[in-house]
């Protein structure tokens, strides 16, 4: 797995675990939502400055985005599609 794929894998894993959409993460990090998608797919070369902004938005150390996933680990599942119910948006 190359560096871009590792970063994308970890970004999706951390984002979904926190219940953040790509759009909310992008807004918090000050980057474009489409850019977040490209990073998650491993098709974008990310600068260290952008990695730092993403890590701050996720409240994790930058190193968490660079951790090699365990051998044979399945790609993190995407978030469920659609809007959250009103009771779920009280965050």
C-alpha positions in Angstrom: 0.0 0.0 0.0 1.5 3.4 -1.0 1.5 6.5 1.2 -1.5 8.1 -0.5 -3.6 4.9 0.0 -2.5 4.7 3.7 -3.5 8.3 4.3 -6.9 7.8 2.5 -7.6 4.6 4.4 -6.9 6.3 7.8 -8.8 9.4 6.9 -11.9 7.5 6.1 -11.6 5.3 9.2 -11.2 8.3 11.5 -13.8 10.4 9.8 -16.5 7.7 9.8 -15.6 6.7 13.4 -16.4 10.3 14.5 -19.6 10.4 12.4 -18.3 13.3 10.2 -19.4 13.7 6.6 -16.7 14.7 4.1 -18.4 18.0 3.9 -18.3 18.7 7.6 -14.6 17.6 7.8 -13.8 19.8 4.9 -15.5 22.8 6.5 -13.7 22.2 9.8 -10.3 21.8 8.0 -10.8 24.7 5.6 -10.5 22.6 2.5 -12.8 21.6 -0.4 -15.1 18.6 0.1 -14.2 17.1 -3.3 -10.5 17.3 -2.1 -11.4 15.2 0.9 -12.9 12.6 -1.4 -9.8 12.5 -3.6 -7.6 12.1 -0.6 -9.7 9.2 0.7 -9.5 7.5 -2.7 -5.7 8.0 -2.7 -5.7 10.1 -5.8 -4.3 13.3 -4.3 -0.8 14.2 -3.1 -1.4 15.8 0.3 0.9 18.5 1.7 2.0 18.3 5.3 0.1 21.6 5.9 -3.2 20.0 4.7 -2.5 16.8 6.8 -2.1 19.0 9.8 -5.4 20.8 9.1 -7.2 17.5 8.7 -5.6 16.1 11.9 -6.6 19.2 13.9 -10.2 18.9 12.5 -10.3 15.3 13.6 -8.5 16.0 16.9 -5.9 13.3 16.3 -2.1 13.4 16.0 -0.8 13.6 12.4 0.8 10.2 12.9 -2.6 8.6 13.1 -3.1 9.5 9.4 0.2 7.8 8.5 -0.3 4.5 10.4 0.0 1.4 8.2 -3.3 -0.6 8.5 -3.0 -4.2 9.8 -2.4 -6.9 7.1 -5.6 -7.9 5.5 -7.7 -5.2 7.1 -10.9 -4.4 5.2 -11.3 -0.8 3.8 -13.4 1.2 6.2 -17.1 1.4 5.3 -18.5 4.7 4.2 -21.0 6.5 6.3 -24.7 5.7 5.7 -26.1 7.9 2.9 -28.7 10.5 3.5 -29.4 13.1 6.2 -29.4 12.3 9.9 -32.7 12.3 11.7 -33.3 15.5 13.8 -32.6 13.6 17.1 -29.2 12.6 15.7 -28.2 16.2 14.8 -28.1 17.5 18.3 -24.3 17.2 18.4 
